[in-house]
């Protein structure tokens, strides 16, 4: 589902304008991104939990030159779905 399709569904189900639905979606995801960037964990009951994980530094290999590379430590977002959500999509 694209953002436009999501906006359409939200507007239809919520009986609101597409403009208001777009603003709501943008506000929600911008706020979540800010929270994650600040190191906060976001927990939404009945849906899941968003958090940040740290991937350790490691060595890698350039597939073209076979040269060894050092891959630095990175942070990445992680999502863990709650059991009820997992069961609802089976």
C-alpha positions in Angstrom: 0.0 0.0 0.0 1.4 3.4 -1.0 1.1 6.5 1.1 -1.6 7.8 -1.3 -3.6 4.6 -0.9 -3.1 4.8 2.9 -4.3 8.5 2.9 -7.4 7.5 0.9 -8.3 4.7 3.3 -7.8 6.8 6.4 -9.9 9.6 4.9 -12.7 7.2 4.0 -12.7 5.3 7.3 -12.3 8.5 9.4 -14.7 10.5 7.3 -12.2 13.3 7.0 -10.6 15.1 4.1 -7.6 13.7 2.3 -5.7 16.9 3.2 -6.4 16.3 6.9 -5.5 12.6 6.6 -2.2 13.5 4.9 -1.4 16.0 7.7 -2.2 13.4 10.4 0.0 10.7 8.8 2.9 13.1 8.3 2.6 14.3 11.9 2.5 10.8 13.3 5.6 9.6 11.3 7.6 12.8 11.8 7.0 12.5 15.6 8.0 8.9 15.6 11.2 9.6 13.6 12.1 12.4 16.1 11.5 10.1 19.0 13.6 7.3 17.6 16.4 9.8 16.7 16.4 10.9 20.3 16.8 7.3 21.4 13.3 6.8 22.7 11.4 3.6 22.3 7.8 3.9 20.9 5.3 1.3 22.1 1.8 1.2 20.6 -0.4 -1.3 22.4 -2.1 -3.8 20.1 0.4 -3.0 17.3 4.0 -3.2 18.3 7.2 -1.5 19.5 9.7 0.6 17.6 13.2 0.9 18.9 16.8 1.6 17.7 19.4 -1.2 17.6 23.1 -0.8 17.3 24.9 -2.9 14.8 28.5 -3.6 15.9 31.4 -2.7 13.8 32.6 -5.5 11.6 34.9 -6.3 8.7 33.6 -6.8 5.2 34.8 -7.6 1.7 34.4 -5.5 -1.4 33.0 -8.1 -3.9 34.6 -6.4 -6.9 38.1 -5.9 -5.6 38.2 -8.5 -2.8 39.6 -5.7 -0.6 38.9 -6.0 3.1 36.8 -3.1 4.5 36.0 -2.0 8.0 32.3 -1.4 8.4 31.7 1.1 11.2 29.1 0.7 14.0 25.6 1.9 12.9 22.2 2.4 14.4 19.0 1.1 12.7 15.3 1.2 13.5 13.7 -2.0 14.6 10.0 -3.0 14.8 8.6 -5.8 16.9 5.0 -6.7 16.3 2.8 -7.8 19.2 1.4 -11.4 19.2 -2.1 -10.3 18.3 -0.9 -8.4 15.2 1.2 -11.4 14.0 -1.8 -13.7 14.5 -4.2 -11.4 12.6 -2.1 -11.6 9.4 -1.6 -15.3 9.3 
